[in-house]
């Protein structure tokens, strides 16, 4: 159940991150949602590795948005090269 909530919050995070990310992103709504979910997972596991979160704790909303923005920037760099 924890992963279901993490995925739902990730969907919202993707839309917020896309709104906050400067510049024009030529990705669709589905890809935005996928990057938001991945940003939420990235923030969760990176936070556990650093020691900010314990196993079983939920990721903060702001950390999830930052993770999604990082992934949007990386996606933009990779997409420009292809």
N, C-alpha and C positions, 0 to 999 in steps of 0.2 A: 504494500500500500504506500510505503514511503516513496518508492520510485514513481508511482502514478502522480502523486502530488508534486514531486520534483519536475516531472515532465509538464504538468499543467502550468506550473509557475514559469517554467522555461518558455512556454509559448508566449506568455505575456511579456517575459523578459526580452524575447526576440523583437517584439514590436517596439518596446521602449528603447532598446539598444539601437535599433534602426533609426528611430526618431532622433536620438541624441548623437549618432555618428555623423560627423560632418561629411559633406560631399554627396555625390550621386551614386547610389548603388543600383546596378542593373540586375537585381535578383528579385525573384517573385516572393509571394507571400509564404509559399511552402518552404522555400530555402531559408527565409527569415525565421520561420518557426523552428526549423531544424537547427540553425545556428544558435538560436536562443536556448533550446534544450541542451545542445552540446556545451554552451557557455555555462549553463547551470551545473551540468555534470563536471565541467572543468573546475569551476569554483569550488564545488564540493570536495573533489579529490585533492586538489591543490591545497585547499584549506586544511584538510586532514593531514597532508604531508608536512605542512609547515607547523601545524599544531594549533591552529585557530579553532578548529572544530574537532570534536571527538566523534568516534564512530557512532552513527545513529542520530547525530544532531543534524538539523536542517541547515541548509545554506542560507545566508542572508540575501535579501533582495538586491541590495546594492552590489554585493560581491558577484551575484549572478549577472547583473547588467554589465559589470566591468569585464567578466569573463566572455560575455557575448560580444562586447565591443572589440576585445582583443581578437576574437575569432573573425569578426567582420573585417578588421584591418588585414589579418593574414589572408583571408579569402580574397580581398581586393588586390593584394600583392600577387597572389598566385594567378588570379583571373587576368590581370594586365599582361602577364608574361605569355599567356597562351593565345 
